[in-house]
Amino acid sequence: ADGVPAAWEEPGGEAAARARVAVERARFFEPDYVADEAVAAAALAALAAWSLAGDASDAPDARRGRELARGLGLPDDPDHALEQLVASGVLPPDVEPAPQRAGLAEPLEETALAGARRLAAEPLGAGRLDLTHEFTVAVDDADTREVDDALTLRRAGDGCELLVHIADVAGAVLPGTALDAAVRARGSSLFLPDRSVLMFPPELVVGRLSLAVGEAREALTGVFRMDADGRVVAARFVRSLVRLTRRVTYEETRHPEALGADADAGRALLRLAETLRAVRRRRGARILRLPSLKVAVEHGMPRVSLRLQDAPGDVVVTEAMVLHNAQAAGLLAASGTAAFFRGQAAEPPAGRPVPEAADPLYAMRIRRTFAPTETSVDALCHAGLGVPAYAQCTSPIRRYADLVNQRQLAALAGSEPPPHSREELRALALLLQDRERRVRQAAAARGHYWTARAIEASGRTVLHGVLAKAPRRGLGSVWVPELCRELPLRAPRDWHAPVAGTAADWRIAAVQPYRGRIELAPLPVP
């Protein structure tokens, strides 16, 4: 019981009563072992810590829970333990494991919060290029709080200039401060269907860092002069002040006037983006419009929908961000400045042929043909994007790696020495890759949880899908387009499976939300 949270230490309290019920219902221990409620409570506390933190945690209490589960012969699966603890009443039904599994459960220390409050109250920096008079539009999801980027298109002689404004976090949050150390340890924001855990304190994001309608905010602006063929004639990066004229959602950009001061200006911005996309295609970029699943929670009820990513705003934002990051990478690489560069090989992994568009499993199989991305402090070619070098700088509010790149870029643009050395970035890369991986896994797991909850709440008994893998030893899989996901299929051993690629209705055999699992089975033969 050493190190057990105080809530579990009182033998006669509510926690002990819940522990006893949980032990009896979940049968975690033999009856003679749980005669002492304090021992049972301590053991359950350790199991709860493991179920919430997951296998990636090295915290002592989570490690004790994992060892205890193995010693008792329980499934070596923290999600199974979480499901049992919720069913037993030890953990509440709305328990949220994702922040702990992403390493973001601990609040920022007071020294970091004090620094954030001081920063939010400081006046804006002087000596910046004033662009507050320009028409500037930001395209985001309706619930986005961290507005990192915005765009301006203006005439320039016979061509045009595209201005890509990125919130200048680097100019506000200096290396070596308590706030910088805190966000470096967090590494990334975590976005979930029912909540978000931001890398920076929310009051700093809203009050200072995020671009806002009608308010002057600091930005690092990429100014790209373009010719009619979508080539960059000249590029520079400047520290600026910008004021959003308008914020619109992706769906609203289906109306041309949403992207500009009028419909003609909006169409001009879209034409430029389409030209930039055509240039990347000619360079070998693989550009796919695959649907993605959007899971939202409103008043505790999950709602699942497909996001097709086919609105004009999708093209405009994607091409502007790729342009900004590719031009930044080119400048950083030419100067020999270290940064977090991302690259991708042109060829798909060995043994994975590119499927035909008519393939009923195209949406599933095409994702597997992309070579893995690499990260290096030296420039890499990114064939998947069709650019010679790529360094992401466009999300400095939500990703620490982007903040580092923005600092390196801003220093180079201002003819100053880079604040981060090559050796520092090599060491930091391992930490940030681990943080980003844990955030992705935690977000995906929670998305699967809420998707299972949505299916459970719908009362549906059947899902339509395409057989992806015929069962072997009773277990196969089905691609379900409406969920953008491959689900397990359990079939009787004597079931005669159709060929892979066969579309059919499948019975929902089991839904286990805390394990994010939706299991299918063949429908009975009439």
Secondary structure, DSSP 4 states (H G I P E B T S, - for coil): -TT--GGG--TTSHHHHHHHHHHHHH--S-GGGGSSHHHHHHHHHHHHHHHHH-TT---HHHHHHHHHHHHTT--S-HHHHHHHHHHTTSS-TT---HHHHTT--SPPPHHHHHHHHHHHHSPPPSS-EE-TTS--EEE--TT-----EEEEEEEETTEEEEEEEEE--TTTS-TTSHHHHHHHHH-B-EE-SS-EE-SS-HHHIIIIIS-BBTBEEEEEEEEEEE-TTS-EEEEEEEEEEEEBSEEE-TGGGGSGGGGSSSHHHHHHHHHHHHHHHHHHHHTT-------EEEEEEETTEEEEEEE---SHHHHHHHHHHHHHHHHHHHHHHHHT----EEEE-SSPPTT-PPPPTT-TTHHHHGGGGSPPEEEESS---BTTTTBS-----S-TTTBHHHHHHHHHHHHHHTT---SS-HHHHHHHHHHHHHHHHHHHHHHHHHHHHHHHHHHHHHT--EEEEEEEEEEETTEEEEEEGGGTEEEEEE--TT-----TT-EEEEEEEEEEGGGTEEEEEEPPP-
